[in-house]
Amino acid sequence: MRYWLFKSEPSTWGWDQQVAKGDVGEEWDGVRNYQARNFMREMAVGDRGFFYHSQKERAVVGVVEVCAEAHPDSTTDDDRWECVDIKAIAPVKSPVTLDVIKADPRLADMVLVKNSRLSVQPVSEDEWQIILEMSGSHS
């Protein structure tokens, strides 16, 4: 299993909307960055990810699971763009903010710290465990 982080502006698509989709999940559509798209191409069903609210909140708020591998993005006719489907697994007990993540030296090399604008990004297994621990949650 691999780990990822999915960033979304809560005013566009928030955690509550993701949860409302249930086990069917939802396409992680609209990504128009080649690096983020390529990360989605690497994902497998069952991979886990953090759901991250960007903008003002800037925090990990939940755990999601990839429920469909990369396929054409239904929001465009341009065949360069693909997406995965994700479903909500559980909220984290306590959101983990970007400031808290940046303050922890164990997370200094995390993609979120180095390239916080990338909307889909990998998370190492160690980073995954550290953030779950910070949130008071478990995998």
Phi, psi and omega in degrees: 000141175246165184236148186217173173226131179245119182261138177214144173283121184300336178287340178262310179207110184252174181305316182298322177294320179297315179300319182298339179285346176063209183289342178293325180075193184210147174298139172267071190268173176084003179284123181234045177231127185297320181296315178297318178299317181296324175298318180296326177296335180277346187286150177237152175304132181100343174300150180252156178212158171271139172264121188241124174275121177269198184066232186291318186290313181042070183205149170287124183240347182197174177243133179237168177228141175288124181245356172208132180290173184307135180209168180304137178288122185288352182270004180211154173267358181280113186287001175287338190256126180233165178209167173251168171253141178231153175232149179288137175256306181193149171289156171281153182297319179225123178304145179249114185280160176301321179299319179293319179298314180295332182282346182267115183299337178292342183252014184300331182264003180297140180304320180303326180283320185275330183217071188291350181274342183291125190282336177226127186209154178284155175229129179288163179298320178297315179300318178304310183295320180297315182291322175300317179299315179300326184277350184078014181254174171224160184285000000 
